[in-house]
Amino acid sequence: MLQHKDASIMNMRLHQVINNILKFFEGFSQGFKSRSVEFIKIEERELENIFSLLLFGSYIGIPAPPAFLSLELMPYVAKELYVLGITAERADDPLGQIAEFFEL
């Protein structure tokens, strides 16, 4: 009877250890997921900036697609124009770039 009790206690402790290990790895993976989503959002913003620059670069002298194509796409890239303006304003401000990184 005593051995059976000891075995059940050890079995219960083993389950607790396994559950703790599983919780640790779940938290670990959640941390990586949230960080990777952050990086994807940053990459998306940068791609939006590049897209805006390609479309509207002709206005500042960078070779770009024809102007009529840019004008046709303008209603779809209003947000990108706004972001491009803010990025251009903060270009010489390192503190502004850090604030933009953290979306302050």
MOFENHU-V875866 format. One record per backbone hydrogen bond with DSSP energy under -1.0 kcal/mol. CO is the residue of the C=O (numbers start at 1). NH is the residue of the N-H. Records with the same first field share a line. If there is no record, write none. Layout:
CO: NH, NH
This chain:
1: 5
2: 6
3: 7
4: 8
5: 9
6: 10
7: 11
8: 12
9: 13
10: 14
11: 15
12: 16
13: 17
14: 18
15: 19
16: 20
17: 21
18: 22
19: 23
20: 24
21: 25
22: 26
23: 27
24: 28
25: 29
26: 30
27: 31
28: 32
29: 33
30: 34
31: 35
32: 36
33: 37
34: 38
35: 39
36: 40
37: 41
38: 42
39: 43
40: 44
41: 45
42: 46
43: 47
44: 48
45: 49
46: 50
47: 51
48: 52
49: 53
50: 54
51: 55
52: 56
56: 59
57: 60, 62
66: 70
67: 71
68: 72
69: 73
73: 76
74: 77
77: 81
78: 82
79: 83
80: 84
81: 85
82: 86
83: 87
84: 88
85: 89
86: 90
90: 93
93: 97
94: 98
95: 99
96: 100
97: 101
98: 102
99: 104
